[in-house]
Amino acid sequence: MATRRIGESVFDHGAQFISVRSMFFRSLVEQWEDDGLVKQWCRGFLNADRQLIQDGYLRFYAAQGMNTLAKDLVQNIDLSLTQNLEVCLQEKAIQIDLQDSVWQVQSESGKSYHADALLVTAPLPQALQLLKKAKGYTFERDILERLEAIGYDPCIAVMASLDGPSGLAEPGGLDNKDPMSPIKWIADNRQ
C-alpha cells in the first residue's frame, strides 16, 4: 500500500482498493468503515469498451489513502509483540545471512542489523537476489523453482493531478483485460 500526497492530491500507486472475501476480514473492514477509514466504491469496473462489468465483489477505498489502513493496523497491535521491534526506513539491504539461527542484514549505509526472524517484502526479483546469495540459507529446490517461474512485466505508473474531471465514467476505474493493450488500469482517485 503506497500513498503519495502532492499538494491537495492523494495518489494510491500501490493497492487502489480492497475487497472482502472472508468473514475475518469482513469484520475488520466493517470496523474501518465505522471509523470512516474506508468507504464503499463499486462492484466492478469499466472495460476497454467503457462498459461497466459488475462481478459482485464490493470494493472499498481508503478515504485518506490506502496506507492509512496499514497505519491503523500498527496502532492497534499488541505492544508486547513489539518490545524489541525496530523499524528502519530508507535503508537498502545489500546482504542477508543466517548464522546460528540469527539473521544478519547489512545495509547500503554500512549499518548491520541482527534478528531472530526476517520478513522480506521487496519485490520478488530483489528478494530472490538477496536470498540466493545469503550465507547459511538455502531454498528447497521446488520452492526456488516455483519462485523463479514467476514473471514480471514492466509497467509505467502515471500520477497526474488534473484541473478538472478525468472524463472517466463512474465508477472511476477502467480494467482493460486485453493483453495487447498498452493500458491495463486507469483509476480516478476523485471518484
C-alpha positions as CSV (number, residue, x, y, z in Angstrom):
1,M,0.0,0.0,0.0
2,A,1.6,3.2,-1.2
3,T,0.1,6.6,-1.0
4,R,1.6,9.9,-2.2
5,R,0.3,13.3,-1.5
6,I,1.2,16.1,-3.9
7,G,-0.4,19.3,-2.9
8,E,-4.1,18.6,-2.4
9,S,-4.0,15.4,-4.5
10,V,-3.8,11.9,-3.0
11,F,-2.5,9.1,-5.1
12,D,-2.7,5.4,-4.3
13,H,0.0,3.9,-6.5
14,G,0.1,0.5,-4.8
15,A,-3.2,-1.2,-4.0
16,Q,-6.1,1.1,-5.1
17,F,-8.8,-0.8,-3.3
18,I,-9.6,-3.8,-1.2
19,S,-12.4,-6.4,-1.5
20,V,-13.8,-8.7,1.2
21,R,-13.7,-12.5,0.7
22,S,-13.6,-13.9,4.2
23,M,-15.6,-13.4,7.4
24,F,-12.5,-12.4,9.4
25,F,-11.5,-9.7,7.0
26,R,-15.1,-8.6,6.8
27,S,-15.2,-7.8,10.5
28,L,-12.0,-5.7,10.1
29,V,-13.3,-3.8,7.1
30,E,-16.7,-3.1,8.9
31,Q,-14.7,-1.6,11.7
32,W,-12.7,0.5,9.3
33,E,-16.0,1.6,7.7
34,D,-17.5,2.5,11.1
35,D,-14.3,4.5,11.8
36,G,-14.5,6.3,8.5
37,L,-11.2,4.9,7.2
38,V,-12.8,3.1,4.2
39,K,-15.8,3.8,2.0
40,Q,-17.7,1.6,-0.4
41,W,-16.7,2.1,-4.0
42,C,-18.1,-0.3,-6.6
43,R,-18.8,-3.9,-7.6
44,G,-16.9,-3.8,-10.9
45,F,-15.1,-1.6,-13.4
46,L,-15.4,-0.3,-16.9
47,N,-13.8,-2.5,-19.6
48,A,-11.9,-1.3,-22.7
49,D,-15.2,-0.5,-24.4
50,R,-16.1,1.6,-21.4
51,Q,-18.9,-0.8,-20.5
52,L,-19.4,-1.5,-16.7
53,I,-18.7,-5.1,-15.9
54,Q,-20.0,-6.0,-12.5
55,D,-18.6,-9.1,-10.8
56,G,-20.4,-8.8,-7.5
57,Y,-17.3,-8.1,-5.3
58,L,-17.7,-5.0,-3.4
59,R,-14.6,-2.8,-3.4
60,F,-13.7,-0.4,-0.7
61,Y,-11.3,2.5,-0.9
62,A,-9.4,4.3,1.9
63,A,-10.8,7.8,2.3
64,Q,-7.3,9.3,3.2
65,G,-5.1,6.9,1.2
66,M,-4.5,3.2,1.3
67,N,-1.5,3.5,3.6
68,T,-3.8,4.7,6.4
69,L,-5.0,1.1,6.7
70,A,-1.5,-0.2,7.4
71,K,-1.0,2.6,9.9
72,D,-4.3,1.7,11.7
73,L,-3.2,-2.0,12.0
74,V,0.2,-0.9,13.5
75,Q,-1.6,1.4,16.0
76,N,-3.8,-1.5,17.2
77,I,-1.1,-4.1,17.5
78,D,-0.4,-5.7,20.9
79,L,2.5,-3.6,22.2
80,S,4.0,-6.6,23.9
81,L,4.7,-8.0,20.5
82,T,6.8,-5.0,19.5
83,Q,9.0,-4.5,22.6
84,N,12.2,-5.4,20.6
85,L,10.9,-4.3,17.2
86,E,13.0,-1.7,15.4
87,V,11.6,-0.3,12.2
88,C,14.3,1.3,9.9
89,L,13.1,3.4,7.0
90,Q,15.1,4.4,3.9
91,E,17.7,1.5,4.4
92,K,18.5,-0.7,1.4
93,A,19.6,-4.2,2.4
94,I,22.5,-5.4,0.3
95,Q,23.4,-8.7,2.1
96,I,21.5,-11.0,4.3
97,D,23.0,-14.1,6.0
98,L,21.8,-16.7,8.5
99,Q,24.3,-17.7,11.2
100,D,23.5,-19.8,14.3
101,S,19.7,-19.1,13.8
102,V,20.3,-15.4,13.7
103,W,19.7,-13.3,10.6
104,Q,22.3,-10.6,9.8
105,V,21.4,-7.8,7.5
106,Q,23.9,-5.4,6.0
107,S,22.6,-2.1,4.6
108,E,23.9,0.0,1.9
109,S,24.7,2.7,4.5
110,G,27.0,0.3,6.3
111,K,24.7,-0.5,9.2
112,S,24.3,-4.0,10.4
113,Y,21.2,-5.5,11.9
114,H,20.6,-8.8,13.8
115,A,17.3,-10.6,14.4
116,D,15.7,-13.9,15.2
117,A,13.2,-13.5,12.3
118,L,13.4,-11.9,8.9
119,L,10.5,-10.6,6.8
120,V,11.4,-9.8,3.3
121,T,8.8,-7.5,1.5
122,A,10.9,-6.4,-1.5
123,P,9.5,-7.4,-4.9
124,L,10.4,-11.0,-5.8
125,P,13.3,-10.3,-8.1
126,Q,15.1,-8.3,-5.5
127,A,14.2,-10.7,-2.7
128,L,15.5,-13.7,-4.7
129,Q,18.7,-11.9,-5.4
130,L,19.3,-11.3,-1.7
131,L,18.2,-14.8,-0.5
132,K,20.1,-16.8,-3.2
133,K,23.4,-15.3,-2.2
134,A,22.6,-15.5,1.6
135,K,25.2,-17.4,3.5
136,G,23.7,-20.1,5.8
137,Y,20.4,-20.3,3.9
138,T,19.3,-22.4,1.0
139,F,16.0,-22.7,-0.7
140,E,14.2,-26.0,-1.1
141,R,14.6,-26.8,-4.8
142,D,10.9,-27.0,-5.6
143,I,10.2,-23.7,-3.8
144,L,13.0,-21.9,-5.6
145,E,11.9,-23.3,-9.0
146,R,8.3,-22.0,-8.4
147,L,9.5,-18.6,-7.3
148,E,11.9,-18.3,-10.3
149,A,9.0,-19.2,-12.6
150,I,7.0,-16.1,-11.6
151,G,7.2,-13.5,-14.3
152,Y,7.0,-9.7,-14.1
153,D,6.0,-7.3,-16.8
154,P,7.5,-3.8,-16.8
155,C,5.0,-1.0,-16.3
156,I,4.9,2.7,-16.0
157,A,2.6,4.3,-13.5
158,V,1.5,7.9,-14.1
159,M,0.1,10.0,-11.3
160,A,-1.5,13.2,-12.6
161,S,-3.4,16.0,-10.8
162,L,-5.9,17.3,-13.3
163,D,-7.5,20.7,-13.4
164,G,-10.9,19.2,-14.0
165,P,-12.8,15.9,-14.3
166,S,-11.0,13.0,-15.8
167,G,-13.8,12.1,-18.2
168,L,-13.8,8.6,-16.9
169,A,-17.3,7.4,-16.2
170,E,-18.4,6.0,-12.9
171,P,-17.2,4.2,-11.0
172,G,-13.9,5.8,-12.0
173,G,-12.0,2.6,-12.7
174,L,-11.1,1.0,-16.1
175,D,-9.8,-2.5,-16.1
176,N,-8.5,-3.5,-19.5
177,K,-8.2,-7.3,-20.0
178,D,-6.7,-7.0,-23.5
179,P,-3.1,-8.4,-23.1
180,M,-2.0,-6.4,-26.2
181,S,-3.2,-3.1,-24.9
182,P,-0.6,-0.7,-23.6
183,I,-3.0,0.4,-20.8
184,K,-4.1,-2.1,-18.2
185,W,-5.7,0.1,-15.5
186,I,-6.9,3.6,-15.1
187,A,-8.3,5.0,-11.8
188,D,-9.8,8.4,-11.0
189,N,-9.0,8.9,-7.3
190,R,-11.6,11.7,-7.1
191,Q,-14.3,9.1,-7.7
